Amino acid sequence: MKSRILLIALLTAIIVPASLACAAKFWGLFDGPVNQGDQKSEKSAAEAPFQDVLDTAALKSRHAAETLLTGVALAGKRVVCVGQHGHIVYSDDLGKNWTQAGVPVSSDLLAVHFPSPQQGWAVGHDGVVLHSSDGGANWTKQFDGRAAAQVMTSHYMGTNTCGSCHEQGTYPTGKPGGAATAEIMAEIKKFVDQGPDKPFLDVWFESDSTGYIVGAFNLIFRTVDGGKSWVPWYDRVDNPKHFHLYAIRPVGPDLFITAEQGTVFKLDQAKGRFKEIKTPYTGTFFGITGKPGAVVAFGMRGNAFRSSDGGSNWQKVETGAPGGLMGATVTEEGKIVLVSQGGHVLASSDNGSSFSQVMVDQPTPAAAVAALDNKTLALVGQRGVKVQSIK
């Protein structure tokens, strides 16, 4: 299945570890506790017991800003990027200098969001959810795949019991009832049996207290207390095929989720449920962006579709980009910007009706993008973070 998970997995599992291994061996890429010139230390490290990445702090690296990064967000004026091995870097001078943050896990991170300059959340593989209360300089683990399994079991079985692997909260219980309960229980059993291997692919908070995390196989949780407790919304998405949920973002007054097979979900705020919206596309939508009156969903092979009526009707937009469109942002002056895994930067000045390629200083494959100002973008991808001027 051609999807964002597959792309990230291939990059992470094949290309990047190989290059990092060489760099670490010959140039001392990681500044970890092991002296790489000492054969005894290497042997001891090789014989050390397994350490779960959820319980292992990210290693410090002089080159953390130059390795695979997959998410970027603004914390006020600060730029914060997340990526593989739990790396989080931030810059207070528009990318001239980068500082690596303290992170308690070494799971690969995929997305980050700050609803305010101080409060931020990052998510990634192993169901990890991290929180920062100081603008991204330091992070704590709030949630992970182990806790997610327990919370889902407690919520849908009505037991209201959770373990001690996350901060305790009050978890409302709620059984859908009938056949729906049996189906959910079967899915939860598989989820528990397979272990904490399901990634959260995106995170979005509407305030410092209320937010959502979405991920593989219809995983979705909501919090109203800043992540101290999470309530599963597994049964609140019209997603019977359990498509991966790739992105969650607001456009105007509406909140959308994008998924596989051209699927878009829109929150019915009155019913507290994400309802499926039909689109003419049959591929994967990796994300969604726009502004009031213009919603743009984008995905594989340069495909983008636009709606001017909140998702009721969609029209294909020609982008001219052959590769997957992976990220988007809207500049201060209202330009909609899309970036691709092939290094294309596309901009629209007519509310997403058309896009044209923008010349940048150093084209780079991108997984995500943030607008620093009207003429400057921060792009992240397999080559780390690049701050680019657009013309």
N, C-alpha and C positions, 0 to 999 in steps of 0.2 A: 504494500500500500504506500503510494507516494504521499507523504505527509511531512509536516514540519518536524514531527518526532523522529521520522526516519532520517531526515537531513541532519538534524542535530546529533542523533546517535552515530551516524557514519562519521561525521566530523570529529566527534568526541572519542569514539572508540578506535578509529583507525588512523586518521591523519595527525591529529593533535598529539595523542600520547606518544606516537613514534618520534615526532619532532622534539617534543619536550624531553623524552628519554635521552635522546642524543645530546640535547643542549645541557641537560642536567649532568650528564656524564663527563662531557668535555669542557663545558664553560661554567659549571656551578650555577645553574639557573636558579635553583631554590636555595634559600638561606636557612635551611632546616637544621635540626640538631645533629644530623649525621655528617661526619667528616668524610667526604666522598673520596679523599685520598687515602683513607685508612681502610685496608682490606678487612680488618677485624670488625670495624664499625659496620661495613657493608654486610658482612656475614651475620652480624647480630641483628641488623635491620631485616635481613631476609628471613631469619628464623623467628622474628618477633611474632607474637600471636596476632590473629586478625583483629583489626580495629574497624568498627562500623563507621562509615563516613558521617553518619548522623551524630556520632559521639566524638569525632576527631576534628579539632580546630583546623581551619585552613592554614596551610603553610605560607610563610612570608616569601615573597618573590620580588626581586628587583625589576622583573619584567612583567608584572601582573597586568599592566595596562597594555601590553603588547601581545598577549595571548588571547585565546578564544573568549570573546565577550558576546552576550546574547541579549542583554537588556540595558536600557538607559532611561534615565528620568531626571528631572530637575527638582532639587530640594531648595526652593527659593532661587537663588542665583548659582548655587552649587550644582555641578554635574556629577551624577552618581551612576556608575556602570557595574553590572554584575555578569558573572560568567562561570567558567569551568572551575572545578576543584574548590568551590566556595569563594572564589576571588571576587572582592568588591573593591573598586577604586573610586576616588572622588577628586575633584579639582575645584578650586576656588578662583582660578585665574583663566577661565575659558580654555582649559586643556593644555596650558603651558607646562604645568607641573601636576603630577598625580601622586596621591597618597593611598596606600592600601589600608583598608579598614580592618578592624578586628572582627573575625567571624568565627562562631563556635562550631561550624560544620565544614566538611569538605565535599559535600554534595554539589553537583553541577547546578548552577542557578540559571534561570531562564527569563525572569521578568522582574521588574521593580516599579513601584509607584509611590509617590509622595503626595498626599492630599494637602499638606502644609509644609513649610520649610523644615520643621523639626521631625515630624512623624512620618515614617515610611515603612513599607513592607516589601519583602522580596520572596519569591517562590521558585521552586525548581524540582529536581529529581528527588526520589525517595519521599515525596509528599512533604517536603520541608517548607516551612513558613518562618521567615525571620522578621524581626521588628527592630527598628531603630528609633530612638527618641532624641537623638542629637544630630539630625541632619545627615545620617549615613556614616558617621565616623566609627560607631560601634554598634554591634548587633547582638540580639539574643534570639534564641530559638523559642517560638511560641507554639509550634505545632509540627507534626510530622506524620508520615504514613502509618506508623504504629498507633499513634493517637487517633488518626482518622478512622482506622478500622474499628477501634473501640467505641468511638463516638457514634459511628453509624450503627453499630450493633445495639448500643444502648438506646439510641433514638428510636429505631424502628421496632425493636423488640419490647420497648417500654420498660426496660430494667433500670435505666438511669444510673448505671454504674460505669465508672471509667477508671483507668489505671493512673499511675503517678508519673507517666512519661511526659506530661505537659501540665501547664498551669490549670488548676481546677476551676471549673465554673459551673453554672447551672445549665444543664442541657435539657431543654424541653423534649418530651417524647411525643411521638405522633405516628400512629399506624395508618397507612392509607386505607387498609381494609380490603377484604376479599382476595381476588386473584392477584391484585397489585402487590399485596403484602408478600405472598408466596414468591412472586417473581423477584421482588427486592431482596428478600431473605436469601434466595439462591445466589444473586449477584454479590451480596455482602459476604456470603460464605466463601465464594471464589476470591473475593478481595482479601479476606483475612488469610486464607490458605496460601495465597501467592506471596504474601509478605508486603512490606512497604516499598514496592518498586514502581508505583504509579506516580508520574510527575504531575505537579500543578504547572500549567502552562502560562497562566496569566493571573494578575491581581489588579483590582481597582477598588479604591475607597472613595466614597462620596464625601466623607468627613473624617475627622480623627477617630471616630468611634465606629462608623458603619461602613462595611466593605464586603467584597466577594473575592473568592479564589475559585478558579476553574481549571479543569485538567482532563486527563485521559479518561476514556470510557465513561463520560457523563459525570465525572466528579465535579461537585460544586458545593461550597459551603459559604455561609453568611455569618458575619459577626455584627453585633451592635454594641460591643463593649471594648472596642480597640483590640480585638484578637485574644482577649482573655478566655473566651469560650467561642466555639464555632458550632453552628447548627447546619446539618446536611440538608441540601435542597435537591437531593437526588430524584425525588418524586415530584419536583416542582418544575421540571423541564419536559416539554413534549418531545422526548427523544427516545422512542421505543427501541431504536437500533443501537443506542448507547454510543453514538458518535463521540469522537474526541472534541472537547470544547477548547478551541485555540485562543480565543481572545474575548475579553469583555470590556466594553467601552461605551460611554454615553455619547450621543450626538444630539445636541439640542436638549429637549426634555425627556428623550427616550434612552433606555439602556438596552444594548444589544449584545448578543453572544454569537460568534461565528464558529462554524463546524465543517464537517465533511459533506460531500455530495451536494454542494451548493446550498447548504442549510444555514439559515440565520434565525435566531430566536430573539424575540422582543418581550421585555418585561411588561406584563399586565399588572400595573401597580395596584389596582383595586383588588385583584384576586391573588396577588403575591405569587405569580406564576409566569415562567417564560414560555411563550407560545411560538410555535413554528411559523415562519414567514416563507412563502414560496418564492423562489427566484428561478430565472431561466438557466442558471449555471448548474453543471453536474460535478464540478471538481471541488477541491478544498478551498475554503476561504480562510486565509491565515490571519486576517484582521479586518477592522472596520474603523472608519474615521469620518470626518466631515464637520459640518456646522449647521445651525438651524436652517432647514429647508434643503439640505444637501447631504445625503448619506452615501458614502462610498465604501463598498466591500471589495476586498482585493485578495488575490491568492495565486494559484499555480499558473505557470506559463504566461505571466504578464496579464492575466485576466483581471478586469475590474468592472464592477457594475454599480450604477448610480440610481438612487431613488430620491425624488423630490417630494414624496408624500408619506414619509415616515416608514417606508418599506412595503407599501401596498403594491407598487409597481416599480419595475427595474428596467434599466436600459444599459446595454453593454457600452463601455467606454474603451476606445482604442488607445492603448498606451505605447505600443511600439517596442515594448520590452519583452524579449523572448523567455527570460527566466522568471522564477517565482518572485512575486512581490511580497516582501517579508515584514515591512514596517511602514509606519506613517506618522506624520505630525502636521500640525497647522501652525503657520507662523503668526506673529503678532499682527501682521497686516492682512491676514486671512487667506494666504496661499495654502492650498492643500498639497503636501509633499509625500510622495511614495518612494521607497527605495527597494532595490532588488538584490538578489543573491549574485547577480551578474555584474554588479557595480553601477547600475543605472540609478540616477536621481531624476525623478520626474516631478514637475510642478504644474499646478492648475491655478489660474487666476480668474476662472469663470465658474467657481463653485463645483468643480469636478466634472464639468461637461466635456472638457478636453484636457489632455496633459501633453507637455512638451519636455524633452530632455534638457536638463540643466547641466551646464559645464561646471565641473568641480576641479580643484587643484590636483587631487590624486584619487581617481576612481578606485573604489574598494568594495568587495562583496560585503553586503550589509545584512544584518539580522534585525536591526532596530535603529531608530533615529529619533532625535529630539532637536527642536529648534531653539537655539540659544538667543538669537535675535532674527531680524528679518533677512539677514544676509549670511548667517553662520549656522551650520548644522553640526551636531555631534553624531557620528555614525559608529556603530559597533558591529563586529563580525569576527571572522577567523583571524584577522590580523590585529585584533585589539580595538582600541578606540582611536578614531581620527576626527579631528575638528576641521571642518572644511568650509571654505568660503564659497557661496553660490553667486553666480553672475547672471 
